[in-house]
Amino acid sequence: MKKILIILDGIVAKKLLQRIVESNTGDNNYDVVYMNDVILPIQKPSNFTFYKFDPTSNSKLSMVLDKNIHSEVLMALSSKDEMMSVIKNIREYKKNLQITILDYWGINIKDPMVSIYKGIDVLANGMVERLPNVPVLAQNIGLKQGEIMEIKIPFGSSYAYRSIDSIEQKDWRIFGLYRNQKLMNLKSSLVLKPNDLILVIGKPTVLMNIYNVIGKTQGQFPMPFGSKIYLYLDLYLEDEKSVKKALDEAKYLNEKLKNSLLIVKVTRPTTVAIMELIKNELKYFPTIILQIDYANLGFKEIIKEDSRKYNIGLLVLTKSMFKDLYKLNFLLELKIPIFKMGEESLKASKNVGVVLNDSGSYEQISPIVFDVATQLKLKTKIFDYDPIGQKDNQVSLLDHYENLAKIFNEKLEIIKGVENPIRELKKQKEMLQILPLKQKMFKKRSFIKFFYTNSDLVAFDMNKFNQILIPISEEQVQK
């Protein structure tokens, strides 16, 4: 849950606090600083904490700031001097805290983390909208039911660091994006970042669901990629042991992750015994659908067709499917995460492991790392190996992961070294790896794996661990 600091005084304080209480969904915790009891609501929800003091008091305000980790501040005060004084006091303790202020005086602040909501402009726009032949705001056009919505991408959202083309958009579309108060040129490869404002259009009920999903920082994967888990089994490549493991892993993911359904697609059936095994393993699970391909359409055709038919958020493949990497190259176009089975049991995993490489791609997958760790109840390990001293400075990337760990309330262990990654990874056990899905993973490379220096390829080529490969925008990484 997010912690929000609200500082109120003046003529709008009572009404503003009343609206906040009425809109309370229980998803946030609020610290409210006020000076006059007259603004207090009759009912005080349990997720509201009230502090009565003058917010211009540096010492008193610092106690509230030090007590909790706030994600943002909302302020409406009675004078410009008070507003500027409180902002100055907050900045002494929190340099990067997002602040939103209600301004009636024409305040000009050169602080990118301060959003100014101009009260006089809002009142003027409300009056102008009533005149004929004047453009109106989004809520007053179309069916007037909220078909157009503005949504802010919060830090830690599963939609942060996702390219637009990797986000499943059914019955809604992203049609505009503002970053740092500038309208961006919207491209499918554009990666959403925290504090971006996106404009979306679609069915009002769908938009409300999207708004709720974007605003939450955990428990969403496999969204935003899709809502279903899809296990593909080519029985010509499997035996009873590997089929049993595949079903066990897929059922465990179906149990733990926030998906709507598990689809098991069986192709090229072989023995009666294996088919009976599959049916017996799945028959008591109402959220699992078994489909059998008797036409032998082929892996590429089946996956392409089913990716259009179903809202697939995670594609589960056995390790035998990765023997011919070239045939898997088309999966990059689908922008669907892949669960690549390893030798270990997923249920026995104790850690989520991430071997850092380039900052761009590992920043993109970071929210998913902690989302998965949260849902599977695993600890997170970050490995920062640099055997030949060629990696970029990783300090900011490590800080980024540490900040996300605090938001998700997850334990984070960082392991640094100059050792060869393949040697160190072989020492690990009971680990689920998460890494970015990249084109070079499906290209031919040296058979001498011991001398790899690219940790992405080292990790991908190991069969020991189960892995989740997350689609990224490589175009954004290269910039």
C-alpha positions as CSV (number, residue, x, y, z in Angstrom):
1,M,0.0,0.0,0.0
2,K,1.2,3.5,-0.8
3,K,1.6,6.1,1.9
4,I,0.4,9.6,0.9
5,L,1.0,12.8,2.9
6,I,-1.8,15.3,2.8
7,I,-1.2,18.9,4.1
8,L,-4.4,21.0,4.3
9,D,-5.6,24.4,5.4
10,G,-7.8,27.2,4.0
11,I,-11.2,27.4,2.3
12,V,-10.9,24.3,0.2
13,A,-9.4,22.0,2.9
14,K,-12.7,20.7,4.2
15,K,-14.2,19.9,0.8
16,L,-11.0,18.4,-0.5
17,L,-10.6,16.1,2.5
18,Q,-14.2,15.1,2.2
19,R,-13.7,14.1,-1.4
20,I,-10.6,12.1,-0.5
21,V,-12.4,10.2,2.2
22,E,-15.4,9.5,-0.2
23,S,-13.0,8.2,-2.9
24,N,-11.1,6.0,-0.4
25,T,-10.7,2.4,-1.7
26,G,-8.5,1.2,1.1
27,D,-5.5,0.8,-1.3
28,N,-3.6,3.8,0.2
29,N,-2.6,4.9,3.7
30,Y,-2.9,8.7,4.4
31,D,-1.1,10.9,6.8
32,V,-3.2,14.1,7.1
33,V,-1.6,17.3,8.6
34,Y,-4.1,20.0,9.5
35,M,-4.5,23.0,11.8
36,N,-8.2,23.5,12.2
37,D,-10.6,20.8,13.6
38,V,-13.4,22.1,11.4
39,I,-12.0,20.3,8.3
40,L,-12.2,16.9,9.9
41,P,-14.7,14.4,8.4
42,I,-17.4,12.9,10.6
43,Q,-16.1,9.4,9.8
44,K,-12.3,8.7,10.0
45,P,-11.3,5.6,8.0
46,S,-8.8,3.3,9.6
47,N,-6.2,4.0,6.8
48,F,-6.2,7.7,7.7
49,T,-3.8,9.1,10.4
50,F,-4.4,12.7,11.5
51,Y,-1.7,15.2,12.9
52,K,-2.7,18.6,14.2
53,F,0.1,21.1,13.9
54,D,1.3,24.1,11.8
55,P,3.0,22.4,8.8
56,T,5.5,25.3,8.5
57,S,7.1,23.9,11.7
58,N,10.2,22.2,10.3
59,S,10.7,20.0,13.4
60,K,7.1,18.7,13.6
61,L,6.9,18.1,9.9
62,S,10.2,16.2,9.9
63,M,8.9,13.8,12.5
64,V,6.0,12.8,10.2
65,L,8.4,12.5,7.2
66,D,10.9,10.4,9.1
67,K,8.2,8.2,10.5
68,N,6.9,6.8,7.2
69,I,8.0,6.4,3.6
70,H,5.6,8.5,1.6
71,S,5.2,8.0,-2.2
72,E,3.8,11.6,-2.7
73,V,2.5,14.7,-1.0
74,L,-0.8,16.6,-1.7
75,M,-1.0,20.2,-0.4
76,A,-3.7,22.9,-0.3
77,L,-2.9,25.8,2.0
78,S,-4.3,29.3,2.6
79,S,-1.3,31.4,1.6
80,K,1.6,31.4,-0.9
81,D,4.2,32.0,1.8
82,E,3.0,29.0,3.8
83,M,3.1,26.8,0.6
84,M,6.6,27.9,-0.3
85,S,7.8,27.4,3.3
86,V,6.4,23.8,3.5
87,I,7.9,22.8,0.1
88,K,11.3,24.1,1.3
89,N,11.0,22.1,4.6
90,I,10.0,18.9,2.7
91,R,12.9,19.3,0.3
92,E,15.4,19.4,3.2
93,Y,14.4,15.9,4.1
94,K,13.1,14.3,0.8
95,K,14.8,15.5,-2.4
96,N,12.9,13.3,-4.8
97,L,9.4,13.2,-3.2
98,Q,6.6,13.9,-5.7
99,I,4.6,17.0,-4.5
100,T,1.3,18.2,-5.9
101,I,0.1,21.6,-4.9
102,L,-3.1,23.6,-5.3
103,D,-2.0,27.1,-6.5
104,Y,-4.1,30.3,-6.5
105,W,-1.2,32.8,-6.6
106,G,0.8,32.0,-9.7
107,I,3.6,30.0,-8.0
108,N,6.6,29.4,-10.2
109,I,8.9,26.6,-8.9
110,K,11.8,25.1,-10.9
111,D,11.4,21.6,-9.4
112,P,10.5,18.8,-11.8
113,M,9.0,16.8,-8.8
114,V,6.5,19.5,-8.0
115,S,3.2,19.4,-10.0
116,I,1.2,22.6,-9.8
117,Y,-2.6,22.4,-10.1
118,K,-3.8,25.9,-10.9
119,G,-7.1,26.5,-9.1
120,I,-8.1,29.6,-10.9
121,D,-7.6,28.0,-14.3
122,V,-9.7,25.0,-13.2
123,L,-12.6,27.4,-12.2
124,A,-12.2,29.4,-15.5
125,N,-12.3,26.2,-17.6
126,G,-15.4,25.0,-15.9
127,M,-17.2,28.2,-16.8
128,V,-15.9,28.3,-20.4
129,E,-17.1,24.7,-21.0
130,R,-20.7,26.0,-20.7
131,L,-20.3,28.4,-23.6
132,P,-21.4,27.2,-27.1
133,N,-18.8,26.3,-29.8
134,V,-15.9,25.9,-27.3
135,P,-13.9,22.6,-27.0
136,V,-14.7,20.8,-23.8
137,L,-12.8,18.4,-21.5
138,A,-12.7,14.7,-22.2
139,Q,-15.3,13.8,-19.5
140,N,-17.9,15.8,-21.4
141,I,-17.6,14.3,-24.9
142,G,-18.7,11.0,-26.4
143,L,-21.1,9.1,-24.2
144,K,-20.0,11.2,-21.2
145,Q,-19.3,8.0,-19.4
146,G,-15.6,8.2,-19.2
147,E,-14.4,6.7,-22.5
148,I,-11.3,8.8,-22.4
149,M,-9.0,8.7,-19.3
150,E,-5.7,10.1,-18.2
151,I,-3.6,7.6,-16.1
152,K,-0.3,8.2,-14.3
153,I,2.2,5.4,-14.3
154,P,3.4,5.0,-10.7
155,F,6.8,3.8,-9.7
156,G,6.7,0.1,-9.2
157,S,3.7,-0.5,-11.5
158,S,3.8,-3.6,-13.7
159,Y,3.2,-1.3,-16.6
160,A,6.4,0.8,-15.9
161,Y,9.3,0.0,-18.2
162,R,7.0,-1.9,-20.6
163,S,7.0,-1.0,-24.3
164,I,3.6,-0.1,-25.7
165,D,3.6,-3.1,-28.1
166,S,4.1,-5.6,-25.3
167,I,1.0,-4.4,-23.5
168,E,-2.2,-6.3,-24.3
169,Q,-4.8,-3.8,-25.3
170,K,-8.2,-5.3,-25.8
171,D,-11.2,-3.0,-25.9
172,W,-8.9,-0.1,-25.1
173,R,-5.9,1.8,-26.6
174,I,-3.1,4.1,-25.5
175,F,-3.4,7.1,-27.9
176,G,-1.2,9.7,-26.1
177,L,1.7,10.0,-23.7
178,Y,3.1,13.0,-21.8
179,R,6.6,12.8,-20.2
180,N,8.0,15.8,-18.3
181,Q,5.1,17.9,-19.4
182,K,5.8,17.2,-23.1
183,L,3.7,15.3,-25.6
184,M,5.7,12.3,-26.9
185,N,5.8,10.9,-30.4
186,L,3.8,7.7,-29.8
187,K,5.5,4.6,-31.2
188,S,4.9,1.0,-30.5
189,S,8.4,0.5,-29.2
190,L,8.2,3.5,-26.8
191,V,8.8,2.3,-23.2
192,L,6.5,3.6,-20.4
193,K,8.3,5.1,-17.5
194,P,7.2,6.1,-13.9
195,N,5.4,9.5,-13.7
196,D,4.4,9.2,-17.4
197,L,0.8,10.4,-18.1
198,I,-1.0,8.2,-20.7
199,L,-4.2,9.0,-22.5
200,V,-6.4,6.0,-23.1
201,I,-9.6,5.4,-24.9
202,G,-12.0,2.5,-24.6
203,K,-15.0,1.0,-22.8
204,P,-15.5,2.8,-19.5
205,T,-15.7,-0.4,-17.5
206,V,-12.5,-1.7,-19.1
207,L,-10.7,1.6,-18.5
208,M,-11.6,1.5,-14.8
209,N,-10.1,-2.0,-14.6
210,I,-6.9,-0.8,-16.4
211,Y,-6.7,2.1,-14.1
212,N,-6.8,-0.1,-11.0
213,V,-4.3,-2.6,-12.5
214,I,-1.8,0.2,-13.5
215,G,-2.1,1.8,-10.0
216,K,-1.2,-1.4,-8.2
217,T,2.5,-2.3,-7.6
218,Q,2.3,-6.0,-7.0
219,G,0.4,-9.2,-7.7
220,Q,-0.4,-8.5,-11.4
221,F,1.8,-10.7,-13.5
222,P,1.2,-12.1,-16.2
223,M,-0.5,-8.7,-16.8
224,P,0.1,-6.4,-18.7
225,F,1.2,-9.1,-21.2
226,G,-2.0,-11.1,-21.0
227,S,-4.2,-13.0,-18.5
228,K,-3.7,-16.7,-19.4
229,I,-0.9,-19.2,-18.9
230,Y,-0.3,-21.4,-22.0
231,L,1.6,-24.7,-21.8
232,Y,2.7,-26.2,-25.1
233,L,3.5,-30.0,-25.1
234,D,4.9,-31.7,-28.3
235,L,4.7,-35.3,-27.2
236,Y,7.2,-36.4,-29.9
237,L,9.8,-34.6,-27.9
238,E,8.8,-35.7,-24.4
239,D,8.6,-38.8,-22.2
240,E,6.4,-39.5,-19.2
241,K,8.9,-38.0,-16.8
242,S,9.2,-34.7,-18.7
243,V,5.5,-34.4,-19.3
244,K,4.8,-34.9,-15.6
245,K,7.3,-32.2,-14.7
246,A,5.8,-29.8,-17.2
247,L,2.3,-30.3,-15.9
248,D,3.5,-29.9,-12.3
249,E,5.3,-26.6,-13.1
250,A,2.3,-25.2,-15.1
251,K,-0.2,-26.2,-12.4
252,Y,2.0,-24.5,-9.7
253,L,2.2,-21.3,-11.8
254,N,-1.6,-21.4,-12.3
255,E,-2.1,-21.8,-8.6
256,K,0.3,-18.9,-7.6
257,L,0.1,-16.3,-10.3
258,K,-2.8,-13.9,-10.9
259,N,-3.9,-15.4,-14.2
260,S,-7.5,-16.3,-15.3
261,L,-6.8,-19.7,-16.9
262,L,-4.2,-22.3,-17.8
263,I,-4.5,-23.7,-21.3
264,V,-2.6,-27.0,-22.0
265,K,-2.1,-27.5,-25.7
266,V,-1.0,-31.1,-26.6
267,T,0.3,-31.8,-30.1
268,R,1.5,-35.0,-31.9
269,P,0.0,-37.4,-29.3
270,T,2.1,-40.6,-28.9
271,T,1.1,-43.3,-26.4
272,V,-2.2,-44.0,-24.8
273,A,-0.4,-44.1,-21.4
274,I,1.0,-40.5,-21.7
275,M,-2.5,-39.2,-22.8
276,E,-4.1,-40.8,-19.8
277,L,-1.4,-39.3,-17.6
278,I,-2.2,-35.8,-18.9
279,K,-6.0,-36.2,-18.6
280,N,-5.7,-37.6,-15.0
281,E,-3.4,-34.8,-14.0
282,L,-5.8,-32.1,-15.2
283,K,-9.3,-33.5,-14.7
284,Y,-10.0,-32.0,-11.3
285,F,-9.0,-28.4,-12.1
286,P,-11.8,-26.1,-13.3
287,T,-9.3,-23.4,-14.3
288,I,-7.4,-25.6,-16.6
289,I,-8.4,-26.3,-20.2
290,L,-6.9,-29.3,-22.2
291,Q,-6.7,-28.9,-26.0
292,I,-5.3,-31.6,-28.4
293,D,-4.0,-30.9,-31.8
294,Y,-4.5,-33.9,-34.1
295,A,-3.9,-32.0,-37.3
296,N,-0.2,-31.5,-36.7
297,L,-0.2,-27.8,-37.6
298,G,3.3,-27.2,-36.3
299,F,4.6,-25.1,-33.4
300,K,4.8,-21.8,-35.2
301,E,1.3,-22.0,-36.7
302,I,-0.3,-23.1,-33.4
303,I,1.3,-20.5,-31.3
304,K,0.6,-17.7,-33.7
305,E,-3.1,-18.7,-34.0
306,D,-3.6,-19.2,-30.3
307,S,-1.8,-15.9,-29.4
308,R,-4.5,-14.2,-31.5
309,K,-7.3,-16.3,-30.1
310,Y,-6.4,-16.2,-26.4
311,N,-5.0,-13.5,-24.2
312,I,-1.8,-15.3,-23.4
313,G,0.4,-13.7,-20.7
314,L,2.9,-16.5,-20.1
315,L,4.1,-19.2,-22.6
316,V,5.4,-22.3,-20.8
317,L,7.9,-24.4,-22.8
318,T,9.9,-27.5,-21.9
319,K,13.7,-27.5,-22.4
320,S,13.4,-29.9,-25.3
321,M,11.8,-27.0,-27.3
322,F,15.0,-25.0,-27.1
323,K,17.2,-27.5,-29.0
324,D,16.5,-25.7,-32.2
325,L,16.7,-22.0,-31.3
326,Y,16.2,-20.7,-34.8
327,K,12.7,-22.1,-35.0
328,L,11.8,-20.1,-31.8
329,N,12.9,-16.8,-33.3
330,F,9.4,-15.8,-34.2
331,L,8.4,-15.7,-30.5
332,L,10.2,-12.3,-30.2
333,E,7.5,-10.8,-32.4
334,L,4.7,-11.9,-30.1
335,K,6.0,-10.0,-27.1
336,I,4.9,-12.8,-24.7
337,P,6.9,-13.8,-21.6
338,I,8.3,-17.3,-21.8
339,F,8.7,-19.8,-18.9
340,K,11.7,-22.0,-19.9
341,M,11.8,-25.1,-17.8
342,G,15.0,-26.2,-16.1
343,E,16.1,-29.3,-14.2
344,E,15.1,-28.0,-10.8
345,S,11.6,-28.1,-9.4
346,L,9.8,-24.7,-9.4
347,K,8.0,-25.5,-6.2
348,A,11.4,-26.0,-4.4
349,S,12.7,-22.6,-5.4
350,K,13.7,-20.3,-2.6
351,N,15.0,-17.3,-4.6
352,V,14.4,-15.2,-7.7
353,G,17.7,-14.6,-9.3
354,V,18.7,-11.8,-11.6
355,V,22.2,-11.6,-13.2
356,L,22.7,-7.9,-14.2
357,N,24.0,-6.9,-17.6
358,D,23.0,-3.8,-19.5
359,S,21.1,-1.2,-17.5
360,G,18.4,-0.5,-20.1
361,S,17.0,-4.0,-20.4
362,Y,17.3,-4.8,-16.7
363,E,15.5,-1.6,-15.7
364,Q,12.7,-2.7,-18.0
365,I,12.2,-6.1,-16.4
366,S,12.6,-4.8,-12.8
367,P,8.9,-4.5,-11.8
368,I,8.2,-8.0,-13.1
369,V,11.1,-9.4,-11.0
370,F,9.5,-8.2,-7.7
371,D,6.0,-8.9,-8.9
372,V,6.9,-12.6,-9.5
373,A,8.9,-12.8,-6.2
374,T,5.9,-11.4,-4.3
375,Q,3.4,-13.8,-5.8
376,L,5.6,-16.9,-5.5
377,K,6.8,-15.8,-2.0
378,L,10.5,-15.9,-2.9
379,K,13.4,-13.8,-1.9
380,T,15.2,-11.8,-4.6
381,K,18.9,-12.1,-5.3
382,I,20.8,-9.7,-7.6
383,F,24.1,-10.9,-9.1
384,D,26.4,-8.2,-10.3
385,Y,29.4,-10.0,-11.9
386,D,31.9,-8.2,-14.0
387,P,34.8,-10.6,-14.8
388,I,36.6,-8.3,-17.4
389,G,35.6,-4.9,-16.2
390,Q,33.5,-3.9,-19.3
391,K,30.1,-3.3,-17.8
392,D,28.7,0.2,-17.4
393,N,28.5,1.7,-13.9
394,Q,25.8,-0.3,-12.2
395,V,25.3,1.9,-9.2
396,S,22.2,3.6,-10.5
397,L,20.7,0.3,-11.6
398,L,21.3,-1.3,-8.2
399,D,19.8,1.8,-6.5
400,H,16.8,1.3,-8.7
401,Y,16.3,-2.3,-7.6
402,E,16.8,-1.3,-4.0
403,N,14.1,1.4,-4.3
404,L,11.7,-1.1,-5.9
405,A,12.4,-3.6,-3.2
406,K,11.2,-1.1,-0.6
407,I,8.0,-0.4,-2.5
408,F,7.2,-4.1,-2.9
409,N,8.3,-4.7,0.7
410,E,10.6,-7.5,-0.5
411,K,14.0,-8.6,0.9
412,L,16.8,-8.0,-1.5
413,E,20.3,-9.6,-1.5
414,I,23.0,-8.1,-3.8
415,I,26.0,-10.3,-4.6
416,K,28.9,-8.5,-6.3
417,G,32.1,-9.9,-7.8
418,V,34.6,-10.2,-10.6
419,E,34.2,-14.0,-11.0
420,N,33.2,-15.8,-14.1
421,P,29.3,-15.8,-14.1
422,I,29.0,-19.4,-15.3
423,R,31.1,-20.7,-12.4
424,E,29.2,-18.7,-9.9
425,L,25.8,-19.6,-11.3
426,K,26.6,-23.3,-11.1
427,K,27.1,-22.9,-7.4
428,Q,23.5,-21.6,-6.9
429,K,20.5,-23.9,-6.4
430,E,16.8,-23.7,-5.8
431,M,16.5,-20.5,-7.9
432,L,14.1,-19.1,-10.5
433,Q,15.9,-16.9,-12.9
434,I,14.4,-13.9,-14.6
435,L,16.1,-12.2,-17.5
436,P,15.2,-10.1,-20.6
437,L,14.2,-11.9,-23.8
438,K,16.7,-10.8,-26.5
439,Q,17.3,-11.6,-30.2
440,K,20.8,-12.8,-29.6
441,M,19.6,-15.6,-27.5
442,F,18.2,-17.3,-30.6
443,K,21.4,-16.9,-32.7
444,K,24.2,-19.3,-33.2
445,R,27.3,-18.7,-30.9
446,S,30.5,-20.2,-29.8
447,F,30.4,-23.8,-28.5
448,I,33.0,-22.9,-25.8
449,K,30.4,-21.7,-23.3
450,F,33.1,-21.5,-20.5
451,F,34.5,-18.4,-22.1
452,Y,31.2,-16.4,-22.5
453,T,31.4,-12.9,-21.1
454,N,27.8,-12.0,-21.8
455,S,25.9,-13.0,-18.7
456,D,22.5,-13.0,-20.6
457,L,23.8,-15.9,-22.8
458,V,25.4,-17.7,-19.8
459,A,22.1,-17.6,-18.0
460,F,19.9,-18.5,-21.0
461,D,22.1,-21.5,-22.0
462,M,22.0,-23.1,-18.6
463,N,19.4,-25.9,-18.2
464,K,19.7,-26.1,-14.4
465,F,17.3,-23.4,-13.4
466,N,13.7,-22.6,-14.4
467,Q,13.7,-19.2,-16.2
468,I,11.2,-16.5,-17.0
469,L,12.2,-14.5,-20.1
470,I,10.6,-11.0,-20.2
471,P,10.1,-9.2,-23.6
472,I,11.8,-5.8,-23.8
473,S,12.1,-3.0,-26.3
474,E,15.7,-3.5,-27.6
475,E,15.3,-0.4,-29.6
476,Q,15.1,1.6,-26.4
477,V,18.1,-0.2,-24.9
478,Q,20.3,0.7,-27.8
479,K,19.6,4.4,-27.5
